[in-house]
Every structure is written in C-alpha cells, then in structure tokens.
Amino acid sequence: MPIGPVQLIALGFAGPGFQRDIVVELERLRSDDTIRVLDALAVFKDSGGGLEVEHLSLLSHDEAVETGSRIGALIGLDIEGEPHIAPPAAAEAGTDSESAGILAEDAWDVLEEIPPGSAAALLLLEHHWAVPLRDAIARAGGHHISDGFVSPFDLVAIGLHTAEEAERLQSLENARERPR
C-alpha cells in the first residue's frame, strides 16, 4: 500500500489537559480515512526547559511502546522505556542516531519552539486523501515545490473568510502569547 504525504505538526497549548479533545478529533479523521496517525505526543515543557512526554494517540500504551516513537526518531527525542528507532541510513553510516534526529541539522527544531511553561501536541500524520492526487501529479511529471498554511487575513482579501472570523482566529492565536 502506498504511503501518502506525511506531515509533522506542532500545536501549542497553555498547559496540559488538551489531550482528550485532540484524541477525539484524530479518531474522527482516522475513521473517515482522511488521515492516519503515525505518531502523536503530548510534550510538557517546565519553566526550566525540562520535558515530560507522553503518547497522545489512538494506540494503547503497550502498542506505542512496542513501535517506539517515530516523532522521537525524527527530532532526536528519546523516550525513556521505549525502543529507539534507528534509521537505516544512520546505522549504515555509523552515525549516532540517538543524539540527533533523522531531520537534517538545519531542519526545524520542534522542541526549541515550545515555550517554557507550556505544552504541545506533536502530530505525525499521513494524508491518505492526498495519495491519488500525488500519484496523478507524479504521472503528469509534476513534483512538490513548496507548501504552507495561508493566513486567515489573506483569506479575507480573496473572499474566503470574513474579517470577523479572521479577527476571532487571530485572537485565539494571541491568547497563547499572553502572559499567565
């Protein structure tokens, strides 16, 4: 079975307690076969920068431990008591895959982006819906150039959002930046 495009998403939260709502929505998307959750972690960063990590997924704890953390392997995060996923290329090259993630050194430092005293959901998602589109693009000789999320304010400019909706979304974003 071909694997669809895979995306790592980091979502910030003021603190713990967000897990239930996120898992419910991930389950809905999975049951629709829109996405497949490859891995999901809840990360809590204390005020000193220390990390506490737990699985935030549809897998049982035992299943998650058995498969290891794919996100951990990507970003260089070892989770105590779980097997470390050693990438084949790193093993063949004799590199120390336990001290660094698979992502290139100049890649996104996901853990650094989490502010001290807050929490994050790290989601590794496979986009099932995109497999036929990706394959059609490849058959037509196309390839990926870039991607990104479009700001709600830019969507107002092209008539896809109201100004009120863009303001509401912006206020939700700004709420995370307010001091506690």
N, C-alpha and C positions, 0 to 999 in steps of 0.2 A: 504494500500500500504506500503510495507517495505521501511524503510529509509536506504539509502546507508551510507557508511563511511563518516564521517564529519570531515573536516579539517579547522583549523584556520590558516590563513597565514597572516603574516605582511610583507609588502613590503615598503621599504624606498625610499623617494624622496627628492631632494634638497629643494623643496618648493612646494607650491600649483600650480595648473594648469595641473596636470596629469589626472584629473578625466575623461575627455571626452574619451581619448583613452582606458582607462581601462573599462569604461562602454560599449563601442562598442565591445570590445573583450568578456566581460562577456555575453553580449547579444548573440553573435555568439555561444558561448559554450552552453548557455541555449537553444537556438533554435535547436541545434543539439542533445539536451537531454543528453549531456555528463555530465553536472553538473547542479545543482540547487543552485542558490544564496540564502542562508538562511538569510544573512545579509551582508552588506558592509558599512564600514565607512571610511571617509576621516578624518584624525586627523592631526592637525597642532599644533606643539609644539613651543611656542615662546622661545626666548633666556633665559627667566627666568623660563621656565618649565611649564608655563600656557598652557592649552589645549583648542583648539577650535575644535568642532566635527560637522560634517555634514554627512548626509546619502549619500552614494555612491552606489546607487543600481538602479535596474530596477523598483522599487516601486515608486509610486508617494509620495510626502511628506506626504499627508494625510494617505496613506496606511502604510507608515513607522511609523508614529506617533501612528496609531491605534494598530499596532502589537508590538510596543516597540522595543528596541534594544536587540537582542539576544546576540550580541557580548558584549554589555554593561553588561548584566546579567552574562556572563561568566567571565569577567575580573574585575568586580566591578566598572564600569563606568556608572554613572547616567547621562542621557542626559536631560537637562532642558526642561520641557514642554512635556515630554513623560512618559507614564506609566512605572513603574518599573516592570520587570518580576521577581516575587518572585518564586524561585524554590520550588516545593512541599516539598522536604526533609528539606530544611532550615525552611520553615514555620512550619512544624510539630515539628521540634526540637527546635523552638523558637529562632533561631539564627538571628542575624542582617544581613540579606541578602543585605541591602542597602549599607553597608560599605565595603563589601568584595564580590568578585565574587564567582561564583559557583566552579571554579577551586580550587584545594587544595592549601593550603597556600604555600607549597613548589613548586608550579607549576610556569610555565613561566610567568614572569611579563612583559607583552607585552608593556605596556605604558612606563616602565622604559627603554626599549630597544630603544625607539625613541629618537635620539639625539636632544638636544635643537636647535632651529632654523631650523627645518626640518619638513617634512611631512611624513605621512604613509597612506597606504591603508590597512585596516584590512578587510579581506575577510573570511566569514564563508561559506564554500562550502560543498555541499553534492555531493559525487561522484556517480552519477546514474550508470555509466558504470560498477562500481565495485559490484553492488548488486548480479548479478548471480554468479560471481566469489566468493564473500564472502560466499554466501549460499552453493555453491559447496564445499568450504573448510570446512564449518561447518558440512555438511552432511558426509564428509570424516573423521570427528573427529579432524580437524585441528583448530588452533587458532592463533591470532596475537601475534607475539613476539616483533617485533621492525620495524621501518621504518626510512627512511631518504633520502635526496637528495644526489646523487653522484656527486662529484666534476668533472668539465669538464676535469681537468688534469688526473684524474683517468680513464676517458673515453678514453683519448688519449692512455693510456697504454694498453687498451684492444681493440683498433682499431675502436672505435665508434665516435671519434672526431679527427679532425686534430689538430696539435699543434697550427696552426694559429687561428683556431676557439676558442680553449681554451684560448689563449692569448687575443683574442678580448673580450671574455666574462669576463675574469679577469680584463681587463682594464675598462670595464663597471662597474664592482663591485668597483674597486679602485677609480673611478671618484666620487663616493658618499662620499669617505673618505677624499678627497682633501679639504683643507681649501678654503672658498669662499672669 
